[in-house]
Structure formats: C-alpha cells, structure tokens
C-alpha cells in the first residue's frame, strides 16, 4: 500500500487530469460492428445488384437452397472472419495465429466449395466472345468490396490497434468474401474457370487494399505517438 | 503486484489454484471498469489504485528499467483512459489493461527505433516484480531476480504473467496473440532455464 501511495504522489497530476476528463463512453463491441457491417453491406449490395441486374430465376425452394445456401454460408463464415479481425483491436483479446489462419483457410475453402456446388447444380459457362462479362464481374466485386473495406477500417479506428496489418488484411478479405457471395447470387455464370478468373482475384486485391489502409493507419498512429513522446525525451 | 499470499498459493508444479485473491480482485475490477465507463469518478480512483502497482510491475519486467517503466506507466494510463470504451464487461479487466501496457511498451520501442533514440540499457536485476519463489522451491529472492533478468524476454514475460500475476495460459495467449499452448511452453521453458541458472550460481 505504501508503494501505491508513493506512485499516487508521482502520478497526482495525471490522475487529476484524467479525473477531469471523465465522461460516459459508448462501448466498442467488435461482434456487433462485424455483424452490422456485414448485414448492412450484404443487404444494400444485394438490393442494389438486384435492381441493376435482376436475380437468376430459381425453380423452387430446393434450387434456391442449392444455389443460394452455400453463399449464405460463405457470408456467415466471412462475418466470423471480420469479427476476429475486429477482435485484434481490443487489448487482451487477440485471436491466436491458428484461429486467424484457420478461419481464413475455411473462408477460402468455402469460396471454392460454393463454386463447386453451384456449378454441380447448375453448370453455365460464359458465351463465346463475352470476355467483357469477366471484367464486369471483377469490377462489380471491387466496387462492392472496396468501400465496405474502407468503412470497416474507418470503424476499426475506434479500437486500439495492436495488430493493424492483421486487422486490415483479414477485415478487407472478409468484406471481399461478403461482396463475392452477394455477386455470386446475381452472376448467372457458374463455370469454375470464370469464377477463378473473374471473381476470385477480387479477394487478394481487396486484401491488399486493406493492407495498404492498415499501413497508412499504422504510420499515422506511430507518427502521433512520436510527436507526443519526443518532446519529453 | 501479487501479494505474498498469492505467491504462497502457487502450486510447486506450476498450476494456479482455481480461486485466488487475484480472482476476487478481478471481479472488483470488472465492476469498477463498467462504472468507470459510465463516468463514475470514485470507480476510476479505485481502479487506478488497484491497477497501478500491477501495471508498474509488468512494465518493469518488460523494460527492466525503473525510470522508463514509470514514464511508460503514465502513458499507459493515458492510453487506458482514451481506450476505455474498448473494454467489454464482464470480461476480465487485467488482460485488457496489461494488453494496453504491452501496446504502449511496443509503440515506445518502435518510436525509439524510428527516431534513432537510444533506449537505456536494461538492469541486471529485475526490481519490483512478483517472483514466483515458491514455484521454484527456493526462497533466495535476490538470486532469483538476477536470474529472471537473464531469461529470454518471451520466456520471462510468459512466466511472470502466469506465476507472478496469475493469468491463465488462455489469457496470456490472447494478450500476446499466440496460442495458449505456446504461452505454456514459453513459461515452462522459462522455469527450466531459471532452474539451470540458479543451479549454476548456487541459488
């Protein structure tokens, strides 16, 4: 207790400064943020795509389940990935590398699995000479995922980033997977060659975008730290 | 800092008992932290008093330098205040607070490298940290502190977090961003290395 009192004297100024700044704060809930981003992004994205391109016709609940069910599963796994990425912003709650790598692997496996399932149920290939549709698919996915990833990183600024790069890459990858799932419900072509060439490249591209955002954020954080600390050294 | 009663409670085989004084403190901290988030000044004062010696000891163990640890302690409380909204009740407060202290320490290291600033050399002995003497079956604290300072950083950190402050390996894993098993291995290797060092110096 004597030691505590000694420290208390040393830190009296800091203590009174912090006491003067006391006010209620709104708690940061990584899970709620993740769910909010995914539900909002997926819902708005799907509604927009539906109004622009329409949805492929399905001949009943069974077909709907086979074509859309795997995509919804991919959305659910991407939500968990985004949640794990956001957990890296909470001190003392960092998921281990095995969890992060495991969920990333599962999400990528689901991306490939959805391709196999949808192609197996309804095989459709791009028509001859319709290469522009490949670019359209990639463009739409990037248009959906890039703003969502930017929004996620912006929301993530409320947290305390101990691993900004892991957050940036995994959060952006999660939003890319959600965007991919939404677009896959609309895109009528299920040929794996088309998917791997026109849909899948959006995933590493958006993950790299997230890495870039994280780099900028980390640099700024470090600069602010240096500016605050250096005068005292 | 862990009291002597806490240290006595440590099992010689390295297991932490199910219910220690730190658990009672943990419950109190969670309640205080929730009230602190709501702007309760008294809760903040109590929280500050409870966390200060623990965070101080942790920063001393990380920096092995008292003046630097005290400097970083101030920064830790500032950061803790700014980031208080990131705590989610009723989760344990200590892993969260220690995580912030660790973040502050790492940011300071990075800023020192960036600015080309010289970081003061670490002391040969670890002052003011809870030494798990009972866990090692030796009462020789002075030699222990010296031996502790010679441990690799990662082993010393895991060992002290578990045996000194009573964190579970799952909590340590989440604080350090590693698996609980990896935290256990680090702590165990630290104990083995300590035994070697103490055996070699007659401790």
Interface residues (C-beta under 8 A of the other chain):
Chain A: X3 X4 X7 X8 X10 X11 X14 X15 X18 X19 X21 X22 X23 X24 X25 X26 X27 X28 X29 X88 X89 X90 X91 X92 X93 X94 X95 X96 X97 X98 X158 X159 X160 X162 X163 X221 X222 X225 X226 X229 X230 X232 X233
Chain B: X1 X36 X37 X38 X39 X40 X41 X44 X45 X48 X49 X52 X53 X56 X70 X71 X73 X74 X75 X77 X78 X79 X81 X83 X84 X85 X86 X87 X88 X89 X91 X92 X94 X95 X96 X97 X98 X99 X100 X102 X103 X106 X107 X108 X110 X111 X114 X115 X117 X128 X171 X173 X174 X175 X176 X177 X178 X179 X180 X182
